[in-house]
Amino acid sequence: MENSVHRFHDLFAQLGLPADTEGISAFLAAHRPLDSHVSLADAPFWSSAQAAFLREALLQDSDWAELVDQLNGALREPPRQGS
């Protein structure tokens, strides 16, 4: 079985979000910090398709799971000064 190598910007593209550096930064700035009581896939800013993708990636431990974990961590960080 061949494992695909994905990058953080690939995850944003897969989710149908702007995948350039500025788009990723803007998305994170707009949505962080995600409350610790809310699971990533249950965050209110996802469409139902995006939420399903995030859930499945983690449940199936797909080749996207590591990046979904990184996204989860990035959204839990406090807002950056100047953002």
N, C-alpha and C positions, 0 to 999 in steps of 0.2 A: 504494500500500500504506500502510495506516494503522499507525503505531507506537503501541503502548500505552505509557502512562506509569505505571510502577509505583514504589512506595516500599518502603523497607526492610521495614516491617511487612507489606506485601503479600507479600513473599517468604516470610516466616515463615508467613503464613496458607497460602500455596500449598504449603508443605512440611508443613502440618498441625501446626504448632507454635504455642504461644501467641504472639500477635502484638501484645500490648500492651507498653508500655515495660518493665514489671516482668518479664514473661515473656521478652522478648528479652534483658534484662540478666542474668536468671538463667541462660538458656541459654549465653550467652557466658561468664559466670563459671564455669560448670560444665565447659566444654569448651576453654577456652584455657589455655595456648597449645598450638595444634596443631603437632605436630612438623613441622619444615620438610621432612622426607623423605616425608611423607604427603600425597598429593594430597587436595584438599578432598573429592572424591567418594568417596575410599577411607577416609575417617575412620570408625572403628568405631561411631560413634554414629548413623549414618544407617541407615534401613531400605533395602531394595533399591530400592524405588520412589523414595525421596528421592535416593539416589545416582544413579539413572538420570536423574532430572530435572536434577540439577546438571550431570552430564556432557553431556547433550543441550543444555542452555542454552548451555554454553560452545562445544561443537562446532559448533552451528548458529548461533552468534553471535545468539541470539534476543534479544528485547527484555528478557529476564531477565538476560542475561549481565553487564551492568554491576553489577547488584545481587549476583549470585553472586560477582563479583570483590570487591565491598565486604565480603561475608560472609567470604570467604577472608581478606582483610586483617584483619578484626576478630578472627577466630579465631587469627591468628598473633601478635597482640599479647600481651605478658606480662600475667599477672593484675594487676588494679589493686589498690592498697593498700586494705585495708578491705573487700575483696570476699570 
